[in-house]
């Protein structure tokens, strides 16, 4: 950790702004998004990790907007969360994704944490704490297998193991870590970033989403407190919104990239074809370009509408989760996630095509939209989402409860 990063890390106890409403959250997000856009191309081109931007982001109070009202938060709607993430993703896909696991951990906490744990961790977030993640492993045969172990010791518990694709951990104060105990139960442990034996390696080399801080985390008998261990498996054995909420945020990232890529496309087309907005006879217009733009407009708008519908299904189920309303939320989220995957890829590719040879210039950074979309859409396969949507429509089979649906 560099001295600058250490200074950022130590600022957790500095007072932060407390957001009180959805409207305030959106207003602050729009202002910050404009600020983050200024150097987005350079950050992507030179892989400059956005430590200052993430500090400003969390200090704005936006990282605390899902904290329940009874614990001092704004508890904004899921649609507001989605809009904030989409806004950030449009200006910088990495900044859009970095807090996704932070909000995911808070959703797990909301569903399975004890009142004391909620008081503790929500309180930290309201003071500016950022949570990363250490969930995925790549040395097992499939994603369901985990080798990171929570072990009972004479002095409490410790963790040993290795995690990959730990998005946001370079910027985090705590790293919620997925572990299994000797009874094969799963827990999410909120491990302090500066714990002895915890090592973070900045080894993420993806060609897109380049500055998410998605490196590796190793645990060498890291001591953890019992009060920091939150049940995880029960978040899916019973009906909860953990899975739908997580996937809604991923859909928001892709929808935000798609919207921004489309807006950039309009700018480039107008620059290359000044007659588009003129009063010249329509016969001199370019019908093929307008055809392509029309398709993009429809696709982007469809993803935005599906995102809003999914967020509303989540909020409708939130007061009293049941098997049926959680399944509806999962299916509505699956629809937008599958659609936004295709839309983000299509629009970001068309941007380069319709911009012509100018679209290939490095200094313009137009390729970052496609690279970010291509990498993020690999997170989990959209083809399975289509399968579960169809299986419910044809056979009335409810979708499984898991983090990828």
N, C-alpha and C positions, 0 to 999 in steps of 0.2 A: 504494500500500500504506500503510495507516495505521500509526501507531507501535505500536499493539497487535499488528497482524498481523506487523509486523517482529519484535517480541519473540517471538511464537510461532514465527516462521520460524527465529530464531536458536537456538531451544532444541533443535535436532536433536542437538547434542553432549552433551546432558544424559543421565545414565544412565537407562535404562528397565528395566522388569521383563522378565525372560526367562522365557517359558512353556516348560514341559518336557513337557506331556502334553495329550491331548485333553480329559480330565476337568478339568484346570486351566483350559484355554481356555474351556470351557463355563461353569464356575463364575464366572470373571471377567466373561464376557459377560453373564450373568444379572444380576450386580451392577451393571454399567455401564448395562444397558438400563433397569433400575429408576431409576437416577439420571437418565438422559437423558429419561425420560418426564415428569419433573416440569414442565418448561417447554416441552414439545413444541408445545402448542396456541398459545402465544404466539409461538414462533419461526416457526411457519407463518403465523399471522395477520399478523404485522408484518415478515415476511421478515428475521428476525435470523439472520445466518449463524453456524453453530455452531463458531466458532473454538476456544472453550474445550473444548467437547465432543470435537472431533476431536483436540485435543492430549491430552486424557485418554485417548481411545480408543487412540491410537498409543503413548502412554507406558505403557499397560497391558501392552504386548507383543503385543496381538492382531493388529497389522498385520505381525507377523513370523512368524506361525504356519505359513506355507507354506514357509519357508526350509528346505531339506534339512538333515538331521541332520549330514551331513559338513561343512556350513558353519556349524554351531552352532545351527540352528533346531530346532523341534519336529516339523516336517513332519507336521502332523496330517492326518487323513483328509479326503477331500473332503466327506464327510457332516458332519464337524465344522465345516468352513468354511461349508457351507450353513446349518447350524443357527445359527451366530453371525450370519450376515447376515440370516437370517429373524427372529431375536430383535430385532436393531437396527431392521429395517424395520418391525416391528410397532409399535414405540414412536415411530419417526420415519423415514418412508420415505426422506428425504434422507440421513440419517446411514447408513441401510442401504445406499444406493447409492454413497456417496462413495468407499469403498475398493475398489469392484468393479474399476476399472481399475488400481488399484495391484496387486491380486492377479493381474490379467490380464497386466500387464507382467512380473511375476515368473515367470509360467508361460511366457511367450515366452522369457525369459532362461534358464529351466531347460532348454528344448528346443534353443535355437540359440546361446546365449552360449558364449564360451570359458571355460575354467577361471579365467583371470585376471579376466574380466568378472564371473563369478559371485562370486568372492572379494570383489571390490570392491563390487558393488551389494548383495549379501546382507549384507555387513558394514555398509554404511550403514543398511540397514533394521533390523538388530539394534541399531543405535544410535539408532533413532527416525525415520529418514528416511521421508517419505511421497512416493509417486509419483502424479502426476495422469495426464492424457492429452491428446494433441492428435492425434486420429485422423481425425475426420470433417471433410468439406468440403461446403459447400452451393452453391458457385458452378460446380460441374461438372454435366454432364448426368445422371450417375448416380453412385452411391456407390463404384463401382469405379475411377472416374477420380480421379487426384490431381494437384494442381498445385504442391504444396509440394516444392521441389527441394533435393537434397543436391548441392553443387557442390565440386569439388576446387579448392583455391586454392594459392597459393605457400606459405602458412603452415599448411595442413591442409585443413579443410573448413568450409563455411558453409551455413546453411539460410535460405531465403527462402520465404515463403508465408503463408497464412492458414487457420486452423482454427476450427471451430465446435463447440458442444456438448462443451466440454472439461471434463467432470465431474471435480470434485475439484482442479482446477488452482489455484484460489485458496488451497488449503490445503497445496499440495505444495512439496517441496524440489527435486524434479526433475520434468520433464514429458516422459515418453516420447512421442516425436513420430514419426508415420508419414511417411516421405519416399520419393521415388524419385530414383535417380541418373541420369546421362546414358545408361546402358544399360537403363533402365526396371526395374532391380531395386529391390525394396522393402526398407527398413531401418527399425528402430525406434531412434531416437536418444534417449538419456537426457540431455536438456538441463537443465542447472542452472537453477533458477527465477530467479536473479538475473543471468543472462547479459545483457550489453549488447545492445540491439536486440530483446529479447523483451518484448512488451507483452501483458498480460492485461487484458481488459475485462469487467467484471461486468455483462454485458448479457443474462443469461438472464431471461426474463420469462414462463416457463410458468406456467399456473394451478395446476399440481401439481408436486411435487418441487421446491418453490420455493427451497430453500436448498442445493442440491447444488453450487453454485459453478460451474455449467455455462456459463461465459461463452465469449468468443472469445479466441484467442491469435494474435498476429501475430509473424512472424519477419522481421526486417530485416537480412539478412546476418549472422545470429547465428553466431559462431565456435564450432565444436564439435571435440572431440578424437576421434581415430580409435578410442581405447579405449572411447568411449561409444557407438559405433555397432554395433548388434546386428542380424544378418540377420533379416528378417521373412518374406520370401516362402517360404523353405524350411520354415517352420512349418506350411505347408499343402500344399506340393508333396510332402511325405512324411507318413506317418501320425503325427500327434501329438494330444495332448489339448487343444491350445490352444482350439479351437472349442468342444468339449463342456464344458470347464471354465468358459469364459466364459458360456455359455448357462445352465449349471447355477446360476451365481450370480444371473443375472437371474431365473430361476425361483424362487430362494430369496427374492428381494426380494418378488415377487408373492405367494408362499405366506405369507410373514410378514405382509404387509398383510392378506391374506384371513383368517388366523387371528385377528389382533388385531381386525379388523372384526367377526368373528363373536362374539368374547368380549364386545365392546362391545354387540353386539346383544342378547345374553343379559341383560346388565345393564339395558338400556333396557326390554326386554320385561317383566322382573320388576318394574321400577319402575312400569310402566304397568298391569300385570296381576298384582297380588300373589297371585292365586289359583293361579298356575301351579305353585308349589311347596307349596301348602297341601293339606290332606286333604279338601277339598271334593269332593263327588261329581263324577266325570268329566263328567257331563252338562252341568255348568255351565262347563266349560272351553271354550277357544276352539280348535276343531279346525283351522281354517284357519291360524291362527298356528303351531300345532304342525306342520302340514304343511310350511309354509315353512321352519321351523327344522330340521326333519328333512332336507330337501333340502340346506340349507346345511351341516349336520353331515357329510353324506355327501360333498359336494363338497370341503370343506376337508380332510377326512381322506384323500380320494383324492389330492389334490395332495400332501399330506405323504408318503404312501406312494410315489407316483411319484417324488418328489424323492429319497427315500432309495434307491430302486432305481437311479435315474440316477447318484447319487453312488457307489454300490457298483460300478456298471459302469465308471465312470471309474477307481476305485482298482484294479479287477481288470485293467484294461488298462495301468496305469501302469508296472509292472515291465518289460514287454516289448510295446510297441505294435506291432500289426500292422494290416493293412488291415481285417481282419474285426472285431477287437475294438474298434477305433476307430469303425468303422461302427455296431457295437452300442451303444457309448456315446453316439454322436451321436443315434441313433434313440431311445434311452431318455430322453435329455435333451430331445429334441424333443417327446416325449409329455408330459413334465411341464411344459415351457414353454408348450405350446399349452393344456394343461388349466389351469395356474395363471393364465394370462391371462384365461380366461373366469371362473374361480372368483373371482379378486380383484375383477373388475368386478361380478359378480353379488352377492357377499356385501356389498361396500361400498355398493352401491345398495340392497339389502334392509335394511341397517342404518338408512338414512334413512327408508325406507318404514315399517318396523315400529316405529321410534321415534316415529312420528307427527309432529305439529306441533312437538314438542320437538326433533326431529332437525334442524330448520332454524335453530336458534338459533346465532348466530355464536360465542358464548362457549363453547359445548360442543365446537365444532370437529369434529363428526361428518363433515362434508363432506370433510375432508382425506383420509380413507381413499379415497373414490371419486376425488377429484382426483389423488391420488398414483398410484393404480392406473391411471387413465385415461391419464395422461401417460407413465408408465413402460411400459405395454403397447404404446405406439406405437414402441418402440425398434426392433423389426423384426416383420414380419407373421407371425402364427401360422398363417395359411392356407397358407403355403409349408411349414411344418413338417408339417401334415397331409398335404400333397401327397407329401413325401418318405417319410413313414411308410407311406402307401398304395402308393407306387411300389415300395417294397421288398417289401411284403406280396404285391402282385399280380404284379410282374415280377422280383423278386429283384434290383432295381437298387440298388446301394450309394449312400448319400447323398453329395453332394459334401463336400469338406473346406474349411470356411471359418469365419470368426468368428461367423457368425449361425446356425450349426447344430452 
